[in-house]
Amino acid sequence: MLEMTRIRAERNEIIEGLKKRNIDVTETIDAVLEKDQQWRAAKTSMESIASELNKIAKEIGDLFRQGKAAEAEAAKTKTSELKQEESSLKTQVDELEAAITELLYQIPNVPNALVKAGKNEEDNETVEEVGTRKPLHEGAVPHWELTKQYNLIDFELGVKVTGAGFPIYRGKGAKLQRALIQFFLDEAEKAGYEEFIVPHVVNEASAYGTGQLPDKEGQMYYIPEDDLYMIPTAEVPLTNIYRDVLLPDESFSIKLTGYTPCFRREAGSYGAHVRGLNRLHQFDKVEIVRIEHPTNTDKALTEMIDHVKGLLAKLGLHYRVLRLCGGDTGFASAMTYDFEVYSAAQEKWLEVSSCSRFDTFQANRLKLRFKTADKKNQLVHTLNGSALALPRIMAALMENHQTPEGIEIPECLHKYTGFKVIN
């Protein structure tokens, strides 16, 4: 959520910056500023009345002590009238504050200066491509055929038990999935991230805190009886660990990681492009989260990007890094880098990670601040990234490492799988 102080000071810059997302927020911004002006006027009047009430309270005591009962009673009558006016103003202040917040929830984050304007994924910038397209042997097949051939994942059984988009992993497929999760967690620990095991459902305050609500309300699974949401990513519970927290000083760089299943309705996602593991309603992911001093954000994002590069290099996958354009950048993000691996059998790129900086956008919603050296409260910066999302990594590993003799397992996973090839 954008800060009110920033909107007051940078109205034109914010409107211009959000045009990179192909939206015009002039009307909303001006509505916010108008209500903010009304809110400040009402708040000033309310505080003035409170000050006057304190003054009259002291005067009433003095009047009674001086034997001026009539004047004291008149002052008490005035106090009663002022309290009614104060109560009315308090209601007005609360209503205006709620209206401002509701409007602010509709405004996405302003893209970073490096983010280019653009409409969709076709306008994203390729920052780097690493590796070459690996030629496959004659008769190579996409992963949904490999999973049948080697009895690794049963998509039909998942449909029977739950529905489409909920595959069942079995045998070496289940073990490979578990090996990847453990590998990703161990690598995150080596990089200084503290591991957390978090709930797979969150309350409404948590979903608002990281920006999933109200923007992605229809994309999350909701449990109405308990007013809880199934998490679309571990980012939500991990970041909300620090909701309503005031860090005591400026000496912090907080790094969190966690593995969770992720649940996404992905309404309307059908067709050949989402076949097999390409898009699921439930999938596993290891997430990394950073809570940083604003001066360390650039460095933290670079470290996260390098961390993901290291994982993909060890897995022997050909990948590219994209900086998303304004139209493809997520609602809460100021800048996002996507990682895609090349699927040789499908002859297409598959997204496996996003690393994003949110600057103060999430922190403002979370009320996550730190105490500066001069004892002022300042918002932190938050970042997060997938390190990594499992389904498309599994797909790419199976497709790109298939041979006539079987599917070769990258060396970094051997100690976790206990086998070097699936045949």
N, C-alpha and C positions, 0 to 999 in steps of 0.2 A: 504494500500500500504506500503510495506516495505521501511524503510528509507535507503537512499543511504549510509549514514555514517555507518549504521549497516551492510549493505552488504559488504562494504569495509573491515570492521573490523572482520566480522564473516562469511565469505564465506563458510567455511567448515561446521560450525555448522548449518547454514541455510540449506545447501544441505542435511545434515544428518537428521535434524529435519523434513524436508518435505517428507522424505522417509516414515514417519508414515502415510502419505496420499497416499502412493503407487505411488508416482511420483518421477521422477528424473529431477531436475531443473538445473543440472550442465551446460548444454548448454546455457540455458537462462541466468543464473547468470553470466556466463563468457562473454556472449554477452553484458550484462549490464555493466560489469566492463570494457570491452574493449571500449565501446562507452563513458563511463564515463571518461576514461583516455584521449580519444580524445577530449571530451568536455572541460576538465580541461586545456588541452594544448592550445586549441583554445581560451578559455576564458582568459588565462594568456597572450597570444599574443595580444588579443584585448585590454586588460587593459594596457599592455605595450605601445601599439600604442596610446591609449587615453592619457596616461601620457606624451608621447613624443609630441603629438599635443599641449597639454597645454604648454609645455616648449617652443616649437617653436613659439606659438602665442605670448608669452612674448618677445621672441628674435626679432620677426618681428617689434614689436613696438619700441624696443630699436634701431634697425638698421635704421629705418626711422628717429628717432629722431637724430641719429648720422650722417644723410645724406648719409647713405650707401644703396641707393635705389636698386642697382643691386643685392646686397647680400640679401636684403629684398625680392625682386621678386623671387630670387632662392629659398628662404625659403618658399615662398607662393606656388611655384610649388611643392616642396617636400610635403607641407601640403596637396595639392590636391591628390597626389599619396597615401599618408598615409590614407586619408579619404576613398579612394576607397578600400584599403586593409582592413581597419577597417570595412567597410560595408560588404565586402565579409566574413570576419570572423564572423560578427554578424549573417549573414545568416546561416553560418556553425554551430554556437553555438545554434541557435534556432532550427535548424533541428535535431541536435544531442540530444537536450533536449527533443524534441517531440518523438524521436525514443526511448530514455531511458524510458520516461513515458509510452509509448505503451508497452514496454517489461515488465515494473513493474506491469502494469495492469493484466498481465497474471500469475503473481506469487501469490499464495494464502498465507494466514497468516501462520506463523510457529506455530505448536501446542505447547501448554504448556507442561512442563515437566511431569505433571500428566497424560497427554493424552497418551494412549497406541496405538501402531500400530494396524491396522486392516483394513479389506477391506470394510465392510458394517455393517448394523445394527445388524447382528448376532454376531459381535465382540464387541458390546457395553458392558460396565460394569454396573451391577446392584449395585448401591451404597446403596440403602435403599428401603425397602418395608413396607408400613404402612397399617394396616387393614387386614381384612380377606375377602375371597370371600363369598358374601352374597348368601345364598340359595334362589332361587326363587320359587314361588308357581307353582303348576302344571298348565300348560297352559300359562305360561309366554312367551312373544313374543318379537322380536327385535323392535327397535324404529320405523322403517318404518311401522310396523303394528300398533303400538300404535298411531302414528300420524293420521292414517286413522280412527282408532276406536274412537278417541276423537276429530277428526276434528281440529288438531293442526297445521299441515304443509301439504301443497299441492304440491307435487313434480310434478305431471302431469300438473297442472296449470302453474307452473314455466316454464316447457318445452314449453307450448303454448305461453306464453308471451315473453320468452327470449330464452330458450334452456336448455339442461341438465346442472345441477350444479348450478341452480339459483332458489332455492325453494321459495315458498311464505308462510310466517307464518301468521296465522290468529287466531282470538279469544284468548283463553287462551294460545295458543302457542306463539302468538305475545307478550302477556303480560309477559309470563315467560321469553322470550328472553330479553325484556326490563328490567325486574326485575334483571336479572343476570348482565346486563351491568351497571345498577345503583349501584348494590351491589359491583361490582368490582371497580368502580370509587370511591365510598365512602370509601372502604377499602384502596385504594391507597392514598386517601387524608389523612386518619388517619395515614398512614405510612410516611407522609411528602412529598408526590409527588404533584406538582402543575399541575392542569388540564389544557389542551389546547384543543381547537377545531381547527383542522388543515385542509388544503385542501386535497381532495381525489385524486388529480393529482399533479404530480411534473415535473419539468423540467429535462433536461438531466444532468445538473451539480449536482442536488440533488441525482439522481440515481447513478451517479459515486461516489459521496461523501460517501455514506454508503456501496458501494460495490455491488449493484445490477447490475450495468453495469461495464464492458461488460459481466460479468459472467452469469447473468440470463436474458439476453436480450430476448431470445425466450419465457421466462415464464411470461413476463409482457404484459399487454394490452397496445398497443401503438396507439396514436392519431396523425397520420402523418400531418394532416392539421395544427395542432398547435405545433407539436414537443413536445408533453407531454406524460407522462406515468401515467397510473392508478396505485395507490400504492398497493404493495403486502402486506404491513404492515405499521402501524403508525410509526414504527421505522424510516422510511425514512424522512417524513416531520418533525417529532419531533427532530431528531438528527441534521437535516440541519438548524434548527433555529440558531444553533451556528456555522454554516459554516463561515469561514473567520473571526472568532472572536478571539481577544486576550484578555483573562481574565487578569485583572490588577494586581493580586497578587496570592499567593498560598493558600489563605483562601477561598476555594470553595468546595462544594459538591452539585451538581445540580441534582435534581430529577424531572423528567417530566412524565406525564401520559396523555393518550388520548384514546378516543374510536373512531374507524373508521370502516367502512366496508373495507374489503380487497379483492383485485381482483387478481386471479392467473389463468393463462391459463391451467396449469397442463397438457400440451400436452401429449397424450398417456396414460392417467390415466383412465383405464376402467376395468370392471370386477366386480365380486361379492364382492371383498374386499373394493370397494369404493361405495357400495350401500348406499342409504339414505343420512345421514349427514356425513358419514365417510370422504368424500372428495368433496369439492365444488369449483366452480369458483368464487363465491362471498360468503363471510362469515364475521361475526362481531367479533371484538377482542378488548380487552383493553390491551394496551401496557404500559410497564414501561421502562424508559430510565434513565441511570445514566451517568453523566459526572464528572469524578473524578481525583483527584491528583493520580499519579501512586502509591504512598505509601498506598492508601486507596482501591485499586482495590479488593484485597482478601476479605476485610471486606464487601465491597459493594456487591460482588457476593453472599456471605453468607447470607446477609440480603435479597437479592432478592429471593434466594432459600427458605428461611424461610417464606417470604411473601406468596409465592405460596403454600407452605405446609399449611399455615394457612387457605387459601381460600378453599383448598380441604378438610381439616378437618371439616370446618364449613358446607360444602356441604355434609358431610357424605359419601365421596367416598373413596374406596379402591384404593390406588395409589402406584406407585413405581418411584424411581428416578434413571436415568441412566446417566453415564458419557460417552459421545460419543467417539468412537475410532477415530483415524486419518482419516480413509477412509469415515466416516459418518459425520465428522465435517464440517460445512459450510465454504465456501471459505474465508470469512472475519474473521471468529472466531478463537481465540486462544484456547478456551475451551468452551464446551457447555454441559449443563445438561438438559436432557429431562425429562418431567413428563408424565407418562402414567396412565390412569385410567382403571380399569378393567371393561369390559362390560360383565356382567353376562349372558345376553341373547344371545350375539354373541359369548361368550366364547373366548374373545380376548382382548388384550391391545390396547387402543386408545391414541395416543399422544395428549396432551392438552396444553402443554407449553414447551418452550425452554428458558433457561436463559444462556446468553452467555457473555463472556468478549472478547473484541477485542483489548485490550491494545492500542497501538498507530496506529494500522492499518487503522481504519477509520479516526482518527484525522489527520493523515498525508495527506490523500486525502482531508479532509475538511479544512486543514490549521487552525485547532482549537488548540490554544496554550494558555499558561499562562505565566505571568512574574514571574520569580523566585526572591528570595530575593537579589541575586546579579545582577538583571536586565537583565538576559538572557531569551530568549524565549524557552519554552519547550513544547512538545506535551502533551496533556491530555490523559487520558484513557477513553474509552467509553464502556458501557455495556447496554444490553437491555434484556427484557424478556416478555413473554406473561403472562398476569395476569387478565384474561385468554382468550384463544380462545373459542368461543361459541359453534360451531356445535357439537363437540364430547362431550363437557360438557353436552349439552342438551341431546344428545343421552344416555350418561351414567346415567344422572339423571332419565330420563324416564324409562330406562331398569332396573336399580338397585333399584329404589324406587317404582316399580309397585307392586300392591297388587290386590287381586280379587275384591276389592272395588274401585280401581282407582289408580292414581299416586300420591303418597304423596310428598308434597313440603317441602324441608328442612326449619327448623324454621327460619334460618337467612334471608329467602326470604319472609316470611309472610307479613311483613310490606310493601313490594314492590308489591307483587302480589295481596294482598287483599283476597286470598283464600289459604286454606291449603291442598287441594286435588283437582285433576282433575278427574272428573267422569262423 
